[in-house]
Amino acid sequence: MSNKEQRMNSIVTKEKRYNNLKLLFSFTEFCVGLIFLIIILKSGYTINLEAFIRSSISNDYGVLIIFIGIIGLFEGLILFPLSFISEFLLEHHFKLSNQSFFKWILEKSKGLLVSIPLMLFLLVIFYFLLRTFPEMWWLVLGTVMIFFSIILSKLAPILIFPLFFKFSKLDEPELTENINVLCKKVGMNLDGVFKFDLSKNTKKGNAAFTGIGKTKRIILGDTLLENLTNNEIIAVLAHELGHFKLKHIWKGMTLGVISTYLGLFLVSVIYSKYYTSFGPSPWSVAALPLMGLILTLYGVIVSPVTNILSRFHERQADDYAVKLCGNAKDLITGLDKLSEQNLSDKDPHPIIEFLFYSHPSTGKRILRLQQKTI
């Protein structure tokens, strides 16, 4: 076996080990979280906790916030070791992370400081709707969540993302001009093309379209800019523009809306039959983790279905990128480099790909693109 073949086999083995371990810890974390919910519900812990809090606080919303805070703290402490192994130790073991332990904790803390107020805001709205519309809360809540998601998508690029990364206008005139020309071809108006310091956390490469309306922008990680040629970056972005031109974003949002309403409706139906085991009214705080359990199981069922549509859209976007760029070569080499840089598993087990992959595996995408060049 040649040195090149040995190196390739070593890389493939490394990719497999990395992805298998990530999947193992992710699945374990999911199972532990699910078991935690089942235990606190079956043991009567939620009932006792609500009674304990109400012995000191009479306001229902105060009880709700303290109850969720205690449950969230316990679950967070239980899951922290798995998160530490998956997000910190494994990333360092496979030489993908640039974070010290202190920086990792800092980033986690910033994430909590941003997400907790948003979650509490939605939680209070949900509880108000549950009390005000005990029969139709799910319909009103679904509408609120959709509008909230739209507003968050619009504000995130200018208010939230800069809390985690430094953004600056891309200082490569030729690449910027080529990107703008590409966007004009498909009728996309941009707020700008930005570079961000992804390397402060990881060696992985990434790029994305973010925002909606006037905040729509392209963001390119510095790690991606260092690893890919300009033509390869253009090809990868052409794939993303395919999603825009083929209206995959709106189709995905439509599916998300349907899935949200359906999930909340099913929760309301099941919840209405079992909440009396935890309290006299639908808004008994002790019963609320039951909703979390039902939604979690619903997500397990729906996720593979949405992934099927997502993978179909990804194949369409690949085809569009080839058409827009006039060749498949740059997209093939770009995908190959990104796969190696991110230690992606190019050939996962078909069942794993079906259940968990929102994109076709890189190996399948490259093979399909190569056949288009024949």
C-alpha positions as CSV (number, residue, x, y, z in Angstrom):
1,M,0.0,0.0,0.0
2,S,1.4,3.4,-1.0
3,N,1.9,6.3,1.5
4,K,-1.0,8.2,-0.1
5,E,-3.4,5.2,0.3
6,Q,-2.3,4.8,3.9
7,R,-2.9,8.4,4.6
8,M,-6.4,8.3,3.0
9,N,-7.3,5.2,5.0
10,S,-6.1,6.9,8.2
11,I,-8.3,10.0,7.4
12,V,-11.3,7.8,6.7
13,T,-10.8,5.9,10.0
14,K,-10.4,9.2,11.9
15,E,-13.6,10.6,10.3
16,K,-15.5,7.4,11.2
17,R,-14.3,7.4,14.8
18,Y,-15.1,11.1,15.3
19,N,-18.6,11.0,13.9
20,N,-19.4,7.7,15.6
21,L,-18.3,9.1,19.0
22,K,-20.2,12.4,18.4
23,L,-23.3,10.4,17.5
24,L,-22.9,8.1,20.5
25,F,-22.7,11.0,23.0
26,S,-25.5,12.9,21.3
27,F,-27.8,9.9,21.4
28,T,-26.7,9.3,25.0
29,E,-27.4,12.9,26.0
30,F,-30.9,12.6,24.3
31,C,-31.7,9.4,26.2
32,V,-30.5,10.8,29.5
33,G,-32.7,13.9,29.0
34,L,-35.7,11.8,28.1
35,I,-35.2,9.5,31.1
36,F,-34.8,12.5,33.4
37,L,-38.3,13.8,32.3
38,I,-39.9,10.4,32.7
39,I,-38.4,9.9,36.2
40,I,-39.5,13.4,37.6
41,L,-43.0,12.8,36.2
42,K,-43.4,9.2,37.3
43,S,-41.9,9.7,40.8
44,G,-44.2,12.6,41.7
45,Y,-41.2,14.9,42.0
46,T,-42.8,17.7,39.9
47,I,-45.9,17.6,42.2
48,N,-43.8,17.9,45.3
49,L,-41.6,20.6,43.8
50,E,-44.6,22.7,42.9
51,A,-46.1,22.3,46.4
52,F,-42.8,23.3,48.0
53,I,-42.5,26.4,45.8
54,R,-46.1,27.4,46.5
55,S,-45.5,27.2,50.2
56,S,-43.4,30.4,49.8
57,I,-44.8,32.0,46.6
58,S,-48.4,32.5,45.7
59,N,-48.0,34.1,42.2
60,D,-48.5,31.5,39.5
61,Y,-45.9,33.1,37.2
62,G,-43.3,33.3,39.9
63,V,-44.0,29.6,40.7
64,L,-43.6,28.8,37.0
65,I,-40.2,30.6,36.6
66,I,-38.7,29.1,39.8
67,F,-40.0,25.6,38.9
68,I,-38.5,25.7,35.4
69,G,-35.3,27.2,36.8
70,I,-34.9,24.3,39.3
71,I,-35.8,21.6,36.7
72,G,-33.4,23.2,34.1
73,L,-30.6,23.5,36.6
74,F,-30.9,19.8,37.6
75,E,-31.0,18.6,34.0
76,G,-28.1,20.9,33.1
77,L,-25.9,19.5,35.8
78,I,-26.8,15.9,34.8
79,L,-26.1,16.5,31.1
80,F,-23.0,18.7,31.6
81,P,-20.5,15.8,31.7
82,L,-21.8,14.5,28.4
83,S,-21.7,18.0,26.9
84,F,-18.1,18.5,28.2
85,I,-16.9,15.3,26.6
86,S,-18.7,15.8,23.3
87,E,-18.1,19.6,22.8
88,F,-14.7,20.0,24.4
89,L,-12.7,16.8,25.0
90,L,-13.6,15.1,21.6
91,E,-13.0,18.3,19.7
92,H,-9.5,18.6,21.3
93,H,-8.8,14.9,20.9
94,F,-9.4,15.1,17.1
95,K,-7.5,18.5,17.0
96,L,-10.5,20.5,15.8
97,S,-10.9,22.9,18.7
98,N,-8.9,26.1,19.3
99,Q,-10.6,26.8,22.7
100,S,-9.2,26.6,26.1
101,F,-11.4,25.3,28.9
102,F,-12.0,28.8,30.1
103,K,-13.0,30.0,26.6
104,W,-15.3,27.1,26.2
105,I,-17.0,27.8,29.5
106,L,-17.2,31.5,28.5
107,E,-18.9,30.7,25.2
108,K,-21.4,28.3,26.9
109,S,-22.2,31.0,29.5
110,K,-22.8,33.6,26.8
111,G,-25.1,31.2,25.1
112,L,-27.1,30.7,28.3
113,L,-27.3,34.4,29.0
114,V,-28.8,34.9,25.5
115,S,-31.1,31.9,25.4
116,I,-32.5,31.9,28.9
117,P,-34.2,35.3,28.7
118,L,-35.6,34.4,25.3
119,M,-36.9,31.0,26.6
120,L,-38.4,32.6,29.7
121,F,-40.2,35.2,27.5
122,L,-41.7,32.5,25.4
123,L,-42.5,30.4,28.5
124,V,-44.4,33.2,30.2
125,I,-46.4,33.8,26.9
126,F,-47.2,30.1,26.6
127,Y,-48.4,29.9,30.2
128,F,-50.6,33.0,29.8
129,L,-52.1,31.5,26.6
130,L,-52.6,28.1,28.4
131,R,-54.6,29.9,31.2
132,T,-56.5,32.2,28.9
133,F,-57.3,29.8,26.0
134,P,-57.3,26.3,27.7
135,E,-58.8,24.7,24.6
136,M,-57.1,26.6,21.8
137,W,-53.8,27.6,23.3
138,W,-51.9,25.5,20.8
139,L,-53.2,27.5,17.8
140,V,-52.4,30.9,19.3
141,L,-49.0,29.7,20.6
142,G,-48.1,28.3,17.2
143,T,-48.8,31.6,15.6
144,V,-46.8,33.5,18.2
145,M,-43.8,31.1,17.8
146,I,-43.8,31.6,14.0
147,F,-43.8,35.4,14.3
148,F,-41.2,35.2,17.0
149,S,-39.0,33.1,14.7
150,I,-39.3,35.6,11.9
151,I,-38.4,38.5,14.1
152,L,-35.4,36.6,15.6
153,S,-34.2,35.7,12.1
154,K,-34.2,39.3,11.2
155,L,-32.5,40.6,14.3
156,A,-30.0,37.8,14.9
157,P,-27.3,38.9,12.4
158,I,-27.1,42.4,13.9
159,L,-27.9,41.8,17.6
160,I,-27.0,38.2,18.5
161,F,-24.3,36.8,16.3
162,P,-21.9,39.7,17.1
163,L,-22.0,38.7,20.7
164,F,-20.2,35.5,19.8
165,F,-18.0,36.5,16.8
166,K,-16.3,39.6,15.3
167,F,-17.7,40.5,11.9
168,S,-16.1,42.7,9.3
169,K,-16.7,43.4,5.7
170,L,-14.9,41.0,3.5
171,D,-11.7,42.7,2.4
172,E,-11.1,40.7,-0.8
173,P,-12.5,42.9,-3.6
174,E,-12.4,40.3,-6.3
175,L,-14.2,37.6,-4.3
176,T,-16.7,40.2,-3.0
177,E,-17.4,41.4,-6.5
178,N,-17.8,37.8,-7.8
179,I,-20.3,37.0,-4.9
180,N,-22.3,40.2,-5.7
181,V,-22.4,39.3,-9.4
182,L,-23.6,35.8,-8.5
183,C,-26.3,37.2,-6.2
184,K,-27.6,39.6,-8.9
185,K,-27.9,36.6,-11.3
186,V,-30.5,35.1,-9.0
187,G,-32.1,38.3,-7.9
188,M,-30.9,38.4,-4.3
189,N,-30.3,41.7,-2.6
190,L,-27.6,41.6,0.1
191,D,-26.8,43.8,3.1
192,G,-23.2,42.7,2.5
193,V,-20.6,40.0,2.5
194,F,-18.9,39.5,5.9
195,K,-16.0,37.6,7.4
196,F,-16.1,36.3,10.9
197,D,-13.5,34.9,13.3
198,L,-14.6,31.3,13.5
199,S,-11.0,30.2,14.1
200,K,-11.2,31.5,17.7
201,N,-13.3,28.4,18.5
202,T,-12.6,25.8,15.8
203,K,-10.6,24.7,12.8
204,K,-13.8,23.7,11.0
205,G,-15.0,25.7,8.0
206,N,-18.4,27.2,7.6
207,A,-20.4,29.8,5.6
208,A,-24.0,30.8,5.6
209,F,-26.7,33.1,4.5
210,T,-28.3,34.8,7.4
211,G,-31.1,37.3,8.1
212,I,-34.2,38.2,6.1
213,G,-35.2,41.4,4.4
214,K,-32.7,44.2,4.8
215,T,-30.5,42.2,7.2
216,K,-29.9,39.4,4.6
217,R,-26.1,38.8,4.4
218,I,-23.5,36.3,3.6
219,I,-21.1,35.3,6.3
220,L,-17.8,33.4,5.7
221,G,-15.7,31.9,8.4
222,D,-12.0,32.8,8.3
223,T,-11.2,29.1,8.4
224,L,-13.2,28.5,5.2
225,L,-11.5,31.4,3.4
226,E,-8.1,30.0,4.3
227,N,-8.9,26.5,3.1
228,L,-10.9,27.0,-0.1
229,T,-10.0,28.8,-3.3
230,N,-12.2,31.7,-4.5
231,N,-13.8,29.5,-7.2
232,E,-14.6,26.8,-4.6
233,I,-16.2,29.4,-2.3
234,I,-18.3,30.7,-5.2
235,A,-19.4,27.2,-6.0
236,V,-20.4,26.5,-2.3
237,L,-22.3,29.8,-2.2
238,A,-24.0,29.0,-5.6
239,H,-25.4,25.9,-3.8
240,E,-26.9,28.2,-1.1
241,L,-28.3,30.5,-3.8
242,G,-29.9,27.5,-5.3
243,H,-31.9,27.1,-2.1
244,F,-33.0,30.8,-2.5
245,K,-33.8,30.6,-6.2
246,L,-35.8,27.3,-5.9
247,K,-37.7,28.7,-2.9
248,H,-36.5,26.0,-0.6
249,I,-36.4,28.5,2.3
250,W,-40.2,29.2,1.9
251,K,-41.0,25.5,1.4
252,G,-39.0,24.6,4.5
253,M,-40.7,27.3,6.5
254,T,-44.1,26.1,5.3
255,L,-43.3,22.5,6.4
256,G,-42.0,24.0,9.7
257,V,-45.3,25.8,10.2
258,I,-47.4,22.7,9.5
259,S,-45.1,20.6,11.8
260,T,-45.4,23.2,14.6
261,Y,-49.1,23.4,14.5
262,L,-49.5,19.6,14.2
263,G,-47.1,19.0,17.1
264,L,-48.7,21.5,19.4
265,F,-52.2,20.2,18.5
266,L,-51.1,16.6,19.3
267,V,-49.6,17.8,22.6
268,S,-52.8,19.5,23.5
269,V,-54.9,16.3,22.8
270,I,-52.6,14.0,24.7
271,Y,-51.9,16.5,27.5
272,S,-55.7,17.0,28.1
273,K,-56.0,13.3,28.9
274,Y,-53.2,13.1,31.4
275,Y,-52.6,16.4,33.1
276,T,-55.1,15.5,35.9
277,S,-52.5,13.1,37.3
278,F,-50.4,16.1,38.3
279,G,-52.9,18.8,39.2
280,P,-56.5,20.0,39.0
281,S,-56.1,22.3,36.0
282,P,-54.3,22.3,32.6
283,W,-52.0,25.0,33.9
284,S,-50.8,23.1,36.9
285,V,-47.1,23.7,36.8
286,A,-46.2,20.2,37.9
287,A,-47.8,18.8,34.6
288,L,-45.8,21.0,32.2
289,P,-42.8,18.7,31.9
290,L,-45.3,16.2,30.4
291,M,-45.6,18.6,27.4
292,G,-41.8,18.6,27.1
293,L,-41.8,14.8,27.0
294,I,-44.6,14.6,24.4
295,L,-42.9,17.2,22.2
296,T,-39.5,15.4,22.4
297,L,-41.1,12.1,21.2
298,Y,-42.9,14.0,18.5
299,G,-39.6,15.4,17.3
300,V,-38.1,11.9,17.1
301,I,-40.9,10.9,14.8
302,V,-41.0,14.0,12.6
303,S,-37.2,14.6,12.2
304,P,-36.5,11.7,9.7
305,V,-39.5,12.9,7.6
306,T,-38.3,16.5,7.4
307,N,-34.8,15.2,6.7
308,I,-36.0,13.4,3.6
309,L,-37.3,16.7,2.1
310,S,-34.1,18.5,3.2
311,R,-31.9,15.9,1.4
312,F,-34.0,16.3,-1.7
313,H,-33.6,20.1,-1.6
314,E,-29.9,19.7,-1.2
315,R,-29.6,17.6,-4.3
316,Q,-31.6,20.2,-6.2
317,A,-29.4,23.0,-4.9
318,D,-26.3,21.0,-6.0
319,D,-27.8,20.8,-9.5
320,Y,-28.5,24.5,-9.5
321,A,-25.0,25.4,-8.4
322,V,-23.5,23.4,-11.3
323,K,-25.9,25.2,-13.7
324,L,-25.0,28.6,-12.3
325,C,-21.2,28.0,-12.3
326,G,-21.1,26.2,-15.5
327,N,-19.2,23.2,-14.1
328,A,-19.2,20.8,-11.2
329,K,-15.5,20.7,-10.6
330,D,-15.2,23.5,-8.1
331,L,-18.2,22.3,-6.1
332,I,-16.7,18.8,-5.9
333,T,-13.3,20.0,-4.7
334,G,-14.9,22.5,-2.3
335,L,-17.1,19.8,-0.8
336,D,-14.2,17.4,-0.5
337,K,-12.0,20.0,1.2
338,L,-14.8,21.0,3.6
339,S,-15.5,17.3,4.4
340,E,-11.8,16.7,5.3
341,Q,-11.5,20.0,7.2
342,N,-14.7,19.2,9.3
343,L,-14.0,15.5,9.6
344,S,-17.3,14.7,8.1
345,D,-18.2,11.1,7.5
346,K,-18.4,10.7,3.7
347,D,-20.0,7.3,3.8
348,P,-22.2,6.9,6.9
349,H,-24.4,3.8,7.4
350,P,-27.6,4.2,5.4
351,I,-29.8,3.9,8.5
352,I,-27.7,6.6,10.3
353,E,-28.0,8.9,7.2
354,F,-31.7,8.3,6.9
355,L,-32.4,9.1,10.6
356,F,-30.0,11.9,11.3
357,Y,-28.7,13.6,8.1
358,S,-30.4,16.7,6.8
359,H,-27.9,16.6,3.9
360,P,-26.9,13.7,1.7
361,S,-23.5,12.3,2.7
362,T,-20.6,14.1,1.1
363,G,-19.6,10.9,-0.7
364,K,-23.0,10.6,-2.3
365,R,-23.0,14.2,-3.3
366,I,-19.6,14.1,-4.9
367,L,-20.3,10.8,-6.8
368,R,-23.5,12.3,-8.1
369,L,-21.8,15.5,-9.2
370,Q,-19.0,13.5,-10.8
371,Q,-21.5,11.6,-12.9
372,K,-22.8,14.9,-14.2
373,T,-19.4,15.7,-15.6
374,I,-19.2,12.4,-17.6
